[in-house]
C-alpha cells in the first residue's frame, strides 16, 4: 500500500494567496468588474508585447 505525503499545495503561504485572490473572483459577475478586468488584461498584454511601456 502506498501512502502519499501531505499535499504541497496546502501550505500556509498558498492558502494566504488563495484567500487574497478570492475577492477578485467577484469581478466577473458585474459589468463594472468585467470592464476593470478587460482594462487590466489590455494593459498587461500590451506590456508583454511591447505596445505599452511600463511606467
mmCIF entry with sequence, helices, sheets and N, C-alpha, C, O atoms, coordinates in Angstrom:
data_MODEL
# 
_entry.id   MODEL 
# 
_entity.id                         1 
_entity.type                       polymer 
_entity.pdbx_number_of_molecules   1 
# 
_entity_poly.entity_id                      1 
_entity_poly.type                           'polypeptide(L)' 
_entity_poly.nstd_linkage                   no 
_entity_poly.nstd_monomer                   no 
_entity_poly.pdbx_seq_one_letter_code       
;(UNK)(UNK)(UNK)(UNK)(UNK)(UNK)(UNK)(UNK)(UNK)(UNK)(UNK)(UNK)(UNK)(UNK)(UNK)(UNK)
(UNK)(UNK)(UNK)(UNK)(UNK)(UNK)(UNK)(UNK)(UNK)(UNK)(UNK)(UNK)(UNK)(UNK)(UNK)(UNK)
(UNK)(UNK)(UNK)(UNK)(UNK)(UNK)(UNK)(UNK)(UNK)(UNK)(UNK)(UNK)(UNK)(UNK)(UNK)(UNK)
(UNK)(UNK)(UNK)(UNK)(UNK)(UNK)(UNK)
;
_entity_poly.pdbx_seq_one_letter_code_can   XXXXXXXXXXXXXXXXXXXXXXXXXXXXXXXXXXXXXXXXXXXXXXXXXXXXXXX 
_entity_poly.pdbx_strand_id                 A 
# 
loop_
_entity_poly_seq.entity_id 
_entity_poly_seq.num 
_entity_poly_seq.mon_id 
_entity_poly_seq.hetero 
1 1  UNK n 
1 2  UNK n 
1 3  UNK n 
1 4  UNK n 
1 5  UNK n 
1 6  UNK n 
1 7  UNK n 
1 8  UNK n 
1 9  UNK n 
1 10 UNK n 
1 11 UNK n 
1 12 UNK n 
1 13 UNK n 
1 14 UNK n 
1 15 UNK n 
1 16 UNK n 
1 17 UNK n 
1 18 UNK n 
1 19 UNK n 
1 20 UNK n 
1 21 UNK n 
1 22 UNK n 
1 23 UNK n 
1 24 UNK n 
1 25 UNK n 
1 26 UNK n 
1 27 UNK n 
1 28 UNK n 
1 29 UNK n 
1 30 UNK n 
1 31 UNK n 
1 32 UNK n 
1 33 UNK n 
1 34 UNK n 
1 35 UNK n 
1 36 UNK n 
1 37 UNK n 
1 38 UNK n 
1 39 UNK n 
1 40 UNK n 
1 41 UNK n 
1 42 UNK n 
1 43 UNK n 
1 44 UNK n 
1 45 UNK n 
1 46 UNK n 
1 47 UNK n 
1 48 UNK n 
1 49 UNK n 
1 50 UNK n 
1 51 UNK n 
1 52 UNK n 
1 53 UNK n 
1 54 UNK n 
1 55 UNK n 
# 
_struct_asym.id          A 
_struct_asym.entity_id   1 
# 
loop_
_struct_conf.conf_type_id 
_struct_conf.id 
_struct_conf.pdbx_PDB_helix_id 
_struct_conf.beg_label_comp_id 
_struct_conf.beg_label_asym_id 
_struct_conf.beg_label_seq_id 
_struct_conf.pdbx_beg_PDB_ins_code 
_struct_conf.end_label_comp_id 
_struct_conf.end_label_asym_id 
_struct_conf.end_label_seq_id 
_struct_conf.pdbx_end_PDB_ins_code 
_struct_conf.beg_auth_comp_id 
_struct_conf.beg_auth_asym_id 
_struct_conf.beg_auth_seq_id 
_struct_conf.end_auth_comp_id 
_struct_conf.end_auth_asym_id 
_struct_conf.end_auth_seq_id 
_struct_conf.pdbx_PDB_helix_class 
_struct_conf.details 
_struct_conf.pdbx_PDB_helix_length 
HELX_P HELX_P1 AA1 UNK A 8  ? UNK A 10 ? UNK A 8  UNK A 10 5 ? 3  
HELX_P HELX_P2 AA2 UNK A 12 ? UNK A 22 ? UNK A 12 UNK A 22 1 ? 11 
HELX_P HELX_P3 AA3 UNK A 23 ? UNK A 29 ? UNK A 23 UNK A 29 5 ? 7  
HELX_P HELX_P4 AA4 UNK A 31 ? UNK A 49 ? UNK A 31 UNK A 49 1 ? 19 
# 
_struct_conf_type.id          HELX_P 
_struct_conf_type.criteria    ? 
_struct_conf_type.reference   ? 
# 
loop_
_atom_site.group_PDB 
_atom_site.id 
_atom_site.type_symbol 
_atom_site.label_atom_id 
_atom_site.label_alt_id 
_atom_site.label_comp_id 
_atom_site.label_asym_id 
_atom_site.label_entity_id 
_atom_site.label_seq_id 
_atom_site.pdbx_PDB_ins_code 
_atom_site.Cartn_x 
_atom_site.Cartn_y 
_atom_site.Cartn_z 
_atom_site.occupancy 
_atom_site.B_iso_or_equiv 
_atom_site.pdbx_formal_charge 
_atom_site.auth_seq_id 
_atom_site.auth_comp_id 
_atom_site.auth_asym_id 
_atom_site.auth_atom_id 
_atom_site.pdbx_PDB_model_num 
ATOM 1   N N  . UNK A 1 1  ? 0.842   -1.175 0.000   1.00 0.00 ? 1  UNK A N  1 
ATOM 2   C CA . UNK A 1 1  ? 0.000   0.000  0.000   1.00 0.00 ? 1  UNK A CA 1 
ATOM 3   C C  . UNK A 1 1  ? 0.894   1.247  0.000   1.00 0.00 ? 1  UNK A C  1 
ATOM 4   O O  . UNK A 1 1  ? 1.806   1.369  0.818   1.00 0.00 ? 1  UNK A O  1 
ATOM 5   N N  . UNK A 1 2  ? 0.623   2.149  -0.908  1.00 0.00 ? 2  UNK A N  1 
ATOM 6   C CA . UNK A 1 2  ? 1.380   3.395  -0.988  1.00 0.00 ? 2  UNK A CA 1 
ATOM 7   C C  . UNK A 1 2  ? 0.653   4.507  -0.243  1.00 0.00 ? 2  UNK A C  1 
ATOM 8   O O  . UNK A 1 2  ? -0.565  4.653  -0.352  1.00 0.00 ? 2  UNK A O  1 
ATOM 9   N N  . UNK A 1 3  ? 1.399   5.269  0.497   1.00 0.00 ? 3  UNK A N  1 
ATOM 10  C CA . UNK A 1 3  ? 0.825   6.406  1.222   1.00 0.00 ? 3  UNK A CA 1 
ATOM 11  C C  . UNK A 1 3  ? 1.490   7.664  0.687   1.00 0.00 ? 3  UNK A C  1 
ATOM 12  O O  . UNK A 1 3  ? 2.714   7.797  0.724   1.00 0.00 ? 3  UNK A O  1 
ATOM 13  N N  . UNK A 1 4  ? 0.683   8.577  0.195   1.00 0.00 ? 4  UNK A N  1 
ATOM 14  C CA . UNK A 1 4  ? 1.248   9.805  -0.361  1.00 0.00 ? 4  UNK A CA 1 
ATOM 15  C C  . UNK A 1 4  ? 1.523   10.811 0.758   1.00 0.00 ? 4  UNK A C  1 
ATOM 16  O O  . UNK A 1 4  ? 0.816   10.842 1.766   1.00 0.00 ? 4  UNK A O  1 
ATOM 17  N N  . UNK A 1 5  ? 2.549   11.625 0.569   1.00 0.00 ? 5  UNK A N  1 
ATOM 18  C CA . UNK A 1 5  ? 2.837   12.662 1.576   1.00 0.00 ? 5  UNK A CA 1 
ATOM 19  C C  . UNK A 1 5  ? 1.765   13.754 1.546   1.00 0.00 ? 5  UNK A C  1 
ATOM 20  O O  . UNK A 1 5  ? 0.932   13.806 0.641   1.00 0.00 ? 5  UNK A O  1 
ATOM 21  N N  . UNK A 1 6  ? 1.807   14.605 2.535   1.00 0.00 ? 6  UNK A N  1 
ATOM 22  C CA . UNK A 1 6  ? 0.875   15.726 2.629   1.00 0.00 ? 6  UNK A CA 1 
ATOM 23  C C  . UNK A 1 6  ? 0.920   16.544 1.344   1.00 0.00 ? 6  UNK A C  1 
ATOM 24  O O  . UNK A 1 6  ? 1.993   16.767 0.784   1.00 0.00 ? 6  UNK A O  1 
ATOM 25  N N  . UNK A 1 7  ? -0.226  16.985 0.884   1.00 0.00 ? 7  UNK A N  1 
ATOM 26  C CA . UNK A 1 7  ? -0.301  17.781 -0.346  1.00 0.00 ? 7  UNK A CA 1 
ATOM 27  C C  . UNK A 1 7  ? 0.471   19.078 -0.181  1.00 0.00 ? 7  UNK A C  1 
ATOM 28  O O  . UNK A 1 7  ? 0.219   19.838 0.754   1.00 0.00 ? 7  UNK A O  1 
ATOM 29  N N  . UNK A 1 8  ? 1.409   19.338 -1.083  1.00 0.00 ? 8  UNK A N  1 
ATOM 30  C CA . UNK A 1 8  ? 2.235   20.534 -1.011  1.00 0.00 ? 8  UNK A CA 1 
ATOM 31  C C  . UNK A 1 8  ? 1.483   21.807 -1.329  1.00 0.00 ? 8  UNK A C  1 
ATOM 32  O O  . UNK A 1 8  ? 1.930   22.897 -0.975  1.00 0.00 ? 8  UNK A O  1 
ATOM 33  N N  . UNK A 1 9  ? 0.337   21.684 -1.998  1.00 0.00 ? 9  UNK A N  1 
ATOM 34  C CA . UNK A 1 9  ? -0.423  22.878 -2.375  1.00 0.00 ? 9  UNK A CA 1 
ATOM 35  C C  . UNK A 1 9  ? -1.130  23.517 -1.192  1.00 0.00 ? 9  UNK A C  1 
ATOM 36  O O  . UNK A 1 9  ? -1.570  24.663 -1.280  1.00 0.00 ? 9  UNK A O  1 
ATOM 37  N N  . UNK A 1 10 ? -1.242  22.804 -0.104  1.00 0.00 ? 10 UNK A N  1 
ATOM 38  C CA . UNK A 1 10 ? -1.976  23.324 1.040   1.00 0.00 ? 10 UNK A CA 1 
ATOM 39  C C  . UNK A 1 10 ? -1.040  23.902 2.098   1.00 0.00 ? 10 UNK A C  1 
ATOM 40  O O  . UNK A 1 10 ? -1.189  23.628 3.289   1.00 0.00 ? 10 UNK A O  1 
ATOM 41  N N  . UNK A 1 11 ? -0.093  24.688 1.658   1.00 0.00 ? 11 UNK A N  1 
ATOM 42  C CA . UNK A 1 11 ? 0.819   25.335 2.596   1.00 0.00 ? 11 UNK A CA 1 
ATOM 43  C C  . UNK A 1 11 ? 0.179   26.603 3.142   1.00 0.00 ? 11 UNK A C  1 
ATOM 44  O O  . UNK A 1 11 ? -0.795  27.102 2.578   1.00 0.00 ? 11 UNK A O  1 
ATOM 45  N N  . UNK A 1 12 ? 0.711   27.114 4.212   1.00 0.00 ? 12 UNK A N  1 
ATOM 46  C CA . UNK A 1 12 ? 0.202   28.354 4.809   1.00 0.00 ? 12 UNK A CA 1 
ATOM 47  C C  . UNK A 1 12 ? 0.285   29.488 3.785   1.00 0.00 ? 12 UNK A C  1 
ATOM 48  O O  . UNK A 1 12 ? -0.637  30.296 3.671   1.00 0.00 ? 12 UNK A O  1 
ATOM 49  N N  . UNK A 1 13 ? 1.391   29.543 3.045   1.00 0.00 ? 13 UNK A N  1 
ATOM 50  C CA . UNK A 1 13 ? 1.568   30.602 2.046   1.00 0.00 ? 13 UNK A CA 1 
ATOM 51  C C  . UNK A 1 13 ? 0.530   30.487 0.941   1.00 0.00 ? 13 UNK A C  1 
ATOM 52  O O  . UNK A 1 13 ? -0.083  31.487 0.566   1.00 0.00 ? 13 UNK A O  1 
ATOM 53  N N  . UNK A 1 14 ? 0.323   29.286 0.413   1.00 0.00 ? 14 UNK A N  1 
ATOM 54  C CA . UNK A 1 14 ? -0.643  29.114 -0.671  1.00 0.00 ? 14 UNK A CA 1 
ATOM 55  C C  . UNK A 1 14 ? -2.065  29.420 -0.225  1.00 0.00 ? 14 UNK A C  1 
ATOM 56  O O  . UNK A 1 14 ? -2.837  30.006 -0.984  1.00 0.00 ? 14 UNK A O  1 
ATOM 57  N N  . UNK A 1 15 ? -2.416  29.038 0.975   1.00 0.00 ? 15 UNK A N  1 
ATOM 58  C CA . UNK A 1 15 ? -3.759  29.338 1.485   1.00 0.00 ? 15 UNK A CA 1 
ATOM 59  C C  . UNK A 1 15 ? -3.943  30.852 1.619   1.00 0.00 ? 15 UNK A C  1 
ATOM 60  O O  . UNK A 1 15 ? -5.010  31.375 1.300   1.00 0.00 ? 15 UNK A O  1 
ATOM 61  N N  . UNK A 1 16 ? -2.913  31.556 2.086   1.00 0.00 ? 16 UNK A N  1 
ATOM 62  C CA . UNK A 1 16 ? -2.997  33.015 2.214   1.00 0.00 ? 16 UNK A CA 1 
ATOM 63  C C  . UNK A 1 16 ? -3.176  33.661 0.851   1.00 0.00 ? 16 UNK A C  1 
ATOM 64  O O  . UNK A 1 16 ? -3.950  34.607 0.708   1.00 0.00 ? 16 UNK A O  1 
ATOM 65  N N  . UNK A 1 17 ? -2.473  33.162 -0.143  1.00 0.00 ? 17 UNK A N  1 
ATOM 66  C CA . UNK A 1 17 ? -2.609  33.700 -1.503  1.00 0.00 ? 17 UNK A CA 1 
ATOM 67  C C  . UNK A 1 17 ? -4.020  33.474 -2.024  1.00 0.00 ? 17 UNK A C  1 
ATOM 68  O O  . UNK A 1 17 ? -4.631  34.385 -2.584  1.00 0.00 ? 17 UNK A O  1 
ATOM 69  N N  . UNK A 1 18 ? -4.537  32.276 -1.843  1.00 0.00 ? 18 UNK A N  1 
ATOM 70  C CA . UNK A 1 18 ? -5.896  31.989 -2.309  1.00 0.00 ? 18 UNK A CA 1 
ATOM 71  C C  . UNK A 1 18 ? -6.928  32.870 -1.612  1.00 0.00 ? 18 UNK A C  1 
ATOM 72  O O  . UNK A 1 18 ? -7.874  33.338 -2.246  1.00 0.00 ? 18 UNK A O  1 
ATOM 73  N N  . UNK A 1 19 ? -6.756  33.094 -0.330  1.00 0.00 ? 19 UNK A N  1 
ATOM 74  C CA . UNK A 1 19 ? -7.678  33.982 0.390   1.00 0.00 ? 19 UNK A CA 1 
ATOM 75  C C  . UNK A 1 19 ? -7.586  35.409 -0.144  1.00 0.00 ? 19 UNK A C  1 
ATOM 76  O O  . UNK A 1 19 ? -8.588  36.121 -0.198  1.00 0.00 ? 19 UNK A O  1 
ATOM 77  N N  . UNK A 1 20 ? -6.387  35.822 -0.536  1.00 0.00 ? 20 UNK A N  1 
ATOM 78  C CA . UNK A 1 20 ? -6.209  37.155 -1.098  1.00 0.00 ? 20 UNK A CA 1 
ATOM 79  C C  . UNK A 1 20 ? -6.827  37.297 -2.477  1.00 0.00 ? 20 UNK A C  1 
ATOM 80  O O  . UNK A 1 20 ? -7.290  38.377 -2.844  1.00 0.00 ? 20 UNK A O  1 
ATOM 81  N N  . UNK A 1 21 ? -6.838  36.221 -3.238  1.00 0.00 ? 21 UNK A N  1 
ATOM 82  C CA . UNK A 1 21 ? -7.394  36.255 -4.589  1.00 0.00 ? 21 UNK A CA 1 
ATOM 83  C C  . UNK A 1 21 ? -8.911  36.093 -4.621  1.00 0.00 ? 21 UNK A C  1 
ATOM 84  O O  . UNK A 1 21 ? -9.550  36.479 -5.599  1.00 0.00 ? 21 UNK A O  1 
ATOM 85  N N  . UNK A 1 22 ? -9.480  35.543 -3.592  1.00 0.00 ? 22 UNK A N  1 
ATOM 86  C CA . UNK A 1 22 ? -10.912 35.257 -3.577  1.00 0.00 ? 22 UNK A CA 1 
ATOM 87  C C  . UNK A 1 22 ? -11.780 36.469 -3.925  1.00 0.00 ? 22 UNK A C  1 
ATOM 88  O O  . UNK A 1 22 ? -12.725 36.315 -4.700  1.00 0.00 ? 22 UNK A O  1 
ATOM 89  N N  . UNK A 1 23 ? -11.507 37.675 -3.390  1.00 0.00 ? 23 UNK A N  1 
ATOM 90  C CA . UNK A 1 23 ? -12.357 38.815 -3.747  1.00 0.00 ? 23 UNK A CA 1 
ATOM 91  C C  . UNK A 1 23 ? -12.327 39.145 -5.247  1.00 0.00 ? 23 UNK A C  1 
ATOM 92  O O  . UNK A 1 23 ? -13.280 39.720 -5.772  1.00 0.00 ? 23 UNK A O  1 
ATOM 93  N N  . UNK A 1 24 ? -11.251 38.789 -5.929  1.00 0.00 ? 24 UNK A N  1 
ATOM 94  C CA . UNK A 1 24 ? -11.158 39.085 -7.359  1.00 0.00 ? 24 UNK A CA 1 
ATOM 95  C C  . UNK A 1 24 ? -12.126 38.258 -8.184  1.00 0.00 ? 24 UNK A C  1 
ATOM 96  O O  . UNK A 1 24 ? -12.483 38.651 -9.295  1.00 0.00 ? 24 UNK A O  1 
ATOM 97  N N  . UNK A 1 25 ? -12.553 37.126 -7.661  1.00 0.00 ? 25 UNK A N  1 
ATOM 98  C CA . UNK A 1 25 ? -13.443 36.267 -8.426  1.00 0.00 ? 25 UNK A CA 1 
ATOM 99  C C  . UNK A 1 25 ? -14.812 36.901 -8.633  1.00 0.00 ? 25 UNK A C  1 
ATOM 100 O O  . UNK A 1 25 ? -15.540 36.499 -9.541  1.00 0.00 ? 25 UNK A O  1 
ATOM 101 N N  . UNK A 1 26 ? -15.178 37.875 -7.817  1.00 0.00 ? 26 UNK A N  1 
ATOM 102 C CA . UNK A 1 26 ? -16.485 38.512 -7.979  1.00 0.00 ? 26 UNK A CA 1 
ATOM 103 C C  . UNK A 1 26 ? -16.481 39.559 -9.093  1.00 0.00 ? 26 UNK A C  1 
ATOM 104 O O  . UNK A 1 26 ? -17.542 40.009 -9.523  1.00 0.00 ? 26 UNK A O  1 
ATOM 105 N N  . UNK A 1 27 ? -15.298 39.945 -9.559  1.00 0.00 ? 27 UNK A N  1 
ATOM 106 C CA . UNK A 1 27 ? -15.239 40.963 -10.605 1.00 0.00 ? 27 UNK A CA 1 
ATOM 107 C C  . UNK A 1 27 ? -15.940 40.522 -11.878 1.00 0.00 ? 27 UNK A C  1 
ATOM 108 O O  . UNK A 1 27 ? -16.504 41.352 -12.591 1.00 0.00 ? 27 UNK A O  1 
ATOM 109 N N  . UNK A 1 28 ? -15.913 39.241 -12.172 1.00 0.00 ? 28 UNK A N  1 
ATOM 110 C CA . UNK A 1 28 ? -16.512 38.732 -13.400 1.00 0.00 ? 28 UNK A CA 1 
ATOM 111 C C  . UNK A 1 28 ? -18.039 38.684 -13.345 1.00 0.00 ? 28 UNK A C  1 
ATOM 112 O O  . UNK A 1 28 ? -18.684 38.297 -14.320 1.00 0.00 ? 28 UNK A O  1 
ATOM 113 N N  . UNK A 1 29 ? -18.616 39.075 -12.211 1.00 0.00 ? 29 UNK A N  1 
ATOM 114 C CA . UNK A 1 29 ? -20.062 38.988 -12.050 1.00 0.00 ? 29 UNK A CA 1 
ATOM 115 C C  . UNK A 1 29 ? -20.794 40.309 -12.215 1.00 0.00 ? 29 UNK A C  1 
ATOM 116 O O  . UNK A 1 29 ? -22.006 40.366 -12.008 1.00 0.00 ? 29 UNK A O  1 
ATOM 117 N N  . UNK A 1 30 ? -20.090 41.371 -12.582 1.00 0.00 ? 30 UNK A N  1 
ATOM 118 C CA . UNK A 1 30 ? -20.761 42.652 -12.810 1.00 0.00 ? 30 UNK A CA 1 
ATOM 119 C C  . UNK A 1 30 ? -20.144 43.323 -14.032 1.00 0.00 ? 30 UNK A C  1 
ATOM 120 O O  . UNK A 1 30 ? -19.010 43.019 -14.403 1.00 0.00 ? 30 UNK A O  1 
ATOM 121 N N  . UNK A 1 31 ? -20.869 44.215 -14.643 1.00 0.00 ? 31 UNK A N  1 
ATOM 122 C CA . UNK A 1 31 ? -20.359 44.914 -15.826 1.00 0.00 ? 31 UNK A CA 1 
ATOM 123 C C  . UNK A 1 31 ? -19.142 45.770 -15.483 1.00 0.00 ? 31 UNK A C  1 
ATOM 124 O O  . UNK A 1 31 ? -18.183 45.836 -16.252 1.00 0.00 ? 31 UNK A O  1 
ATOM 125 N N  . UNK A 1 32 ? -19.187 46.422 -14.325 1.00 0.00 ? 32 UNK A N  1 
ATOM 126 C CA . UNK A 1 32 ? -18.059 47.251 -13.899 1.00 0.00 ? 32 UNK A CA 1 
ATOM 127 C C  . UNK A 1 32 ? -16.825 46.377 -13.661 1.00 0.00 ? 32 UNK A C  1 
ATOM 128 O O  . UNK A 1 32 ? -15.715 46.741 -14.046 1.00 0.00 ? 32 UNK A O  1 
ATOM 129 N N  . UNK A 1 33 ? -17.027 45.234 -13.029 1.00 0.00 ? 33 UNK A N  1 
ATOM 130 C CA . UNK A 1 33 ? -15.929 44.309 -12.781 1.00 0.00 ? 33 UNK A CA 1 
ATOM 131 C C  . UNK A 1 33 ? -15.346 43.766 -14.068 1.00 0.00 ? 33 UNK A C  1 
ATOM 132 O O  . UNK A 1 33 ? -14.128 43.662 -14.209 1.00 0.00 ? 33 UNK A O  1 
ATOM 133 N N  . UNK A 1 34 ? -16.221 43.417 -15.014 1.00 0.00 ? 34 UNK A N  1 
ATOM 134 C CA . UNK A 1 34 ? -15.754 42.916 -16.310 1.00 0.00 ? 34 UNK A CA 1 
ATOM 135 C C  . UNK A 1 34 ? -14.951 43.982 -17.046 1.00 0.00 ? 34 UNK A C  1 
ATOM 136 O O  . UNK A 1 34 ? -13.942 43.672 -17.680 1.00 0.00 ? 34 UNK A O  1 
ATOM 137 N N  . UNK A 1 35 ? -15.386 45.225 -16.966 1.00 0.00 ? 35 UNK A N  1 
ATOM 138 C CA . UNK A 1 35 ? -14.650 46.326 -17.610 1.00 0.00 ? 35 UNK A CA 1 
ATOM 139 C C  . UNK A 1 35 ? -13.275 46.504 -16.968 1.00 0.00 ? 35 UNK A C  1 
ATOM 140 O O  . UNK A 1 35 ? -12.284 46.734 -17.662 1.00 0.00 ? 35 UNK A O  1 
ATOM 141 N N  . UNK A 1 36 ? -13.220 46.396 -15.637 1.00 0.00 ? 36 UNK A N  1 
ATOM 142 C CA . UNK A 1 36 ? -11.941 46.526 -14.940 1.00 0.00 ? 36 UNK A CA 1 
ATOM 143 C C  . UNK A 1 36 ? -10.991 45.401 -15.329 1.00 0.00 ? 36 UNK A C  1 
ATOM 144 O O  . UNK A 1 36 ? -9.807  45.640 -15.568 1.00 0.00 ? 36 UNK A O  1 
ATOM 145 N N  . UNK A 1 37 ? -11.504 44.178 -15.392 1.00 0.00 ? 37 UNK A N  1 
ATOM 146 C CA . UNK A 1 37 ? -10.670 43.054 -15.796 1.00 0.00 ? 37 UNK A CA 1 
ATOM 147 C C  . UNK A 1 37 ? -10.183 43.217 -17.236 1.00 0.00 ? 37 UNK A C  1 
ATOM 148 O O  . UNK A 1 37 ? -9.018  42.952 -17.534 1.00 0.00 ? 37 UNK A O  1 
ATOM 149 N N  . UNK A 1 38 ? -11.066 43.649 -18.118 1.00 0.00 ? 38 UNK A N  1 
ATOM 150 C CA . UNK A 1 38 ? -10.685 43.848 -19.515 1.00 0.00 ? 38 UNK A CA 1 
ATOM 151 C C  . UNK A 1 38 ? -9.596  44.882 -19.648 1.00 0.00 ? 38 UNK A C  1 
ATOM 152 O O  . UNK A 1 38 ? -8.647  44.691 -20.408 1.00 0.00 ? 38 UNK A O  1 
ATOM 153 N N  . UNK A 1 39 ? -9.716  45.969 -18.923 1.00 0.00 ? 39 UNK A N  1 
ATOM 154 C CA . UNK A 1 39 ? -8.709  47.018 -18.951 1.00 0.00 ? 39 UNK A CA 1 
ATOM 155 C C  . UNK A 1 39 ? -7.378  46.501 -18.433 1.00 0.00 ? 39 UNK A C  1 
ATOM 156 O O  . UNK A 1 39 ? -6.327  46.776 -19.012 1.00 0.00 ? 39 UNK A O  1 
ATOM 157 N N  . UNK A 1 40 ? -7.430  45.751 -17.340 1.00 0.00 ? 40 UNK A N  1 
ATOM 158 C CA . UNK A 1 40 ? -6.216  45.189 -16.751 1.00 0.00 ? 40 UNK A CA 1 
ATOM 159 C C  . UNK A 1 40 ? -5.540  44.240 -17.735 1.00 0.00 ? 40 UNK A C  1 
ATOM 160 O O  . UNK A 1 40 ? -4.321  44.291 -17.899 1.00 0.00 ? 40 UNK A O  1 
ATOM 161 N N  . UNK A 1 41 ? -6.307  43.382 -18.386 1.00 0.00 ? 41 UNK A N  1 
ATOM 162 C CA . UNK A 1 41 ? -5.734  42.438 -19.340 1.00 0.00 ? 41 UNK A CA 1 
ATOM 163 C C  . UNK A 1 41 ? -5.161  43.162 -20.550 1.00 0.00 ? 41 UNK A C  1 
ATOM 164 O O  . UNK A 1 41 ? -4.139  42.742 -21.094 1.00 0.00 ? 41 UNK A O  1 
ATOM 165 N N  . UNK A 1 42 ? -5.801  44.237 -20.976 1.00 0.00 ? 42 UNK A N  1 
ATOM 166 C CA . UNK A 1 42 ? -5.292  45.010 -22.108 1.00 0.00 ? 42 UNK A CA 1 
ATOM 167 C C  . UNK A 1 42 ? -3.938  45.614 -21.780 1.00 0.00 ? 42 UNK A C  1 
ATOM 168 O O  . UNK A 1 42 ? -3.008  45.534 -22.582 1.00 0.00 ? 42 UNK A O  1 
ATOM 169 N N  . UNK A 1 43 ? -3.826  46.215 -20.613 1.00 0.00 ? 43 UNK A N  1 
ATOM 170 C CA . UNK A 1 43 ? -2.561  46.834 -20.201 1.00 0.00 ? 43 UNK A CA 1 
ATOM 171 C C  . UNK A 1 43 ? -1.486  45.765 -20.008 1.00 0.00 ? 43 UNK A C  1 
ATOM 172 O O  . UNK A 1 43 ? -0.365  45.922 -20.491 1.00 0.00 ? 43 UNK A O  1 
ATOM 173 N N  . UNK A 1 44 ? -1.816  44.689 -19.312 1.00 0.00 ? 44 UNK A N  1 
ATOM 174 C CA . UNK A 1 44 ? -0.843  43.626 -19.077 1.00 0.00 ? 44 UNK A CA 1 
ATOM 175 C C  . UNK A 1 44 ? -0.365  43.020 -20.387 1.00 0.00 ? 44 UNK A C  1 
ATOM 176 O O  . UNK A 1 44 ? 0.831   42.798 -20.576 1.00 0.00 ? 44 UNK A O  1 
ATOM 177 N N  . UNK A 1 45 ? -1.294  42.753 -21.286 1.00 0.00 ? 45 UNK A N  1 
ATOM 178 C CA . UNK A 1 45 ? -0.925  42.204 -22.597 1.00 0.00 ? 45 UNK A CA 1 
ATOM 179 C C  . UNK A 1 45 ? -0.085  43.177 -23.392 1.00 0.00 ? 45 UNK A C  1 
ATOM 180 O O  . UNK A 1 45 ? 0.862   42.767 -24.063 1.00 0.00 ? 45 UNK A O  1 
ATOM 181 N N  . UNK A 1 46 ? -0.413  44.469 -23.330 1.00 0.00 ? 46 UNK A N  1 
ATOM 182 C CA . UNK A 1 46 ? 0.356   45.490 -24.040 1.00 0.00 ? 46 UNK A CA 1 
ATOM 183 C C  . UNK A 1 46 ? 1.780   45.601 -23.530 1.00 0.00 ? 46 UNK A C  1 
ATOM 184 O O  . UNK A 1 46 ? 2.708   45.815 -24.309 1.00 0.00 ? 46 UNK A O  1 
ATOM 185 N N  . UNK A 1 47 ? 1.952   45.459 -22.237 1.00 0.00 ? 47 UNK A N  1 
ATOM 186 C CA . UNK A 1 47 ? 3.292   45.494 -21.657 1.00 0.00 ? 47 UNK A CA 1 
ATOM 187 C C  . UNK A 1 47 ? 4.083   44.268 -22.115 1.00 0.00 ? 47 UNK A C  1 
ATOM 188 O O  . UNK A 1 47 ? 5.265   44.375 -22.444 1.00 0.00 ? 47 UNK A O  1 
ATOM 189 N N  . UNK A 1 48 ? 3.436   43.117 -22.135 1.00 0.00 ? 48 UNK A N  1 
ATOM 190 C CA . UNK A 1 48 ? 4.132   41.896 -22.536 1.00 0.00 ? 48 UNK A CA 1 
ATOM 191 C C  . UNK A 1 48 ? 4.526   41.906 -24.010 1.00 0.00 ? 48 UNK A C  1 
ATOM 192 O O  . UNK A 1 48 ? 5.572   41.372 -24.378 1.00 0.00 ? 48 UNK A O  1 
ATOM 193 N N  . UNK A 1 49 ? 3.699   42.507 -24.844 1.00 0.00 ? 49 UNK A N  1 
ATOM 194 C CA . UNK A 1 49 ? 4.012   42.537 -26.274 1.00 0.00 ? 49 UNK A CA 1 
ATOM 195 C C  . UNK A 1 49 ? 4.856   43.750 -26.672 1.00 0.00 ? 49 UNK A C  1 
ATOM 196 O O  . UNK A 1 49 ? 5.362   43.817 -27.792 1.00 0.00 ? 49 UNK A O  1 
ATOM 197 N N  . UNK A 1 50 ? 5.004   44.693 -25.764 1.00 0.00 ? 50 UNK A N  1 
ATOM 198 C CA . UNK A 1 50 ? 5.818   45.870 -26.036 1.00 0.00 ? 50 UNK A CA 1 
ATOM 199 C C  . UNK A 1 50 ? 5.050   47.021 -26.657 1.00 0.00 ? 50 UNK A C  1 
ATOM 200 O O  . UNK A 1 50 ? 5.657   48.026 -27.027 1.00 0.00 ? 50 UNK A O  1 
ATOM 201 N N  . UNK A 1 51 ? 3.734   46.908 -26.783 1.00 0.00 ? 51 UNK A N  1 
ATOM 202 C CA . UNK A 1 51 ? 2.951   48.013 -27.338 1.00 0.00 ? 51 UNK A CA 1 
ATOM 203 C C  . UNK A 1 51 ? 2.664   49.091 -26.294 1.00 0.00 ? 51 UNK A C  1 
ATOM 204 O O  . UNK A 1 51 ? 2.297   50.213 -26.642 1.00 0.00 ? 51 UNK A O  1 
ATOM 205 N N  . UNK A 1 52 ? 2.832   48.750 -25.011 1.00 0.00 ? 52 UNK A N  1 
ATOM 206 C CA . UNK A 1 52 ? 2.680   49.706 -23.912 1.00 0.00 ? 52 UNK A CA 1 
ATOM 207 C C  . UNK A 1 52 ? 3.933   49.632 -23.067 1.00 0.00 ? 52 UNK A C  1 
ATOM 208 O O  . UNK A 1 52 ? 4.385   48.545 -22.706 1.00 0.00 ? 52 UNK A O  1 
ATOM 209 N N  . UNK A 1 53 ? 4.491   50.780 -22.753 1.00 0.00 ? 53 UNK A N  1 
ATOM 210 C CA . UNK A 1 53 ? 5.689   50.825 -21.882 1.00 0.00 ? 53 UNK A CA 1 
ATOM 211 C C  . UNK A 1 53 ? 5.264   50.882 -20.421 1.00 0.00 ? 53 UNK A C  1 
ATOM 212 O O  . UNK A 1 53 ? 4.399   51.681 -20.060 1.00 0.00 ? 53 UNK A O  1 
ATOM 213 N N  . UNK A 1 54 ? 5.861   50.047 -19.576 1.00 0.00 ? 54 UNK A N  1 
ATOM 214 C CA . UNK A 1 54 ? 5.562   50.148 -18.146 1.00 0.00 ? 54 UNK A CA 1 
ATOM 215 C C  . UNK A 1 54 ? 6.082   51.478 -17.605 1.00 0.00 ? 54 UNK A C  1 
ATOM 216 O O  . UNK A 1 54 ? 7.150   51.942 -18.004 1.00 0.00 ? 54 UNK A O  1 
ATOM 217 N N  . UNK A 1 55 ? 5.348   52.066 -16.728 1.00 0.00 ? 55 UNK A N  1 
ATOM 218 C CA . UNK A 1 55 ? 5.752   53.384 -16.218 1.00 0.00 ? 55 UNK A CA 1 
ATOM 219 C C  . UNK A 1 55 ? 6.252   53.305 -14.826 1.00 0.00 ? 55 UNK A C  1 
ATOM 220 O O  . UNK A 1 55 ? 6.632   54.323 -14.248 1.00 0.00 ? 55 UNK A O  1 
# 
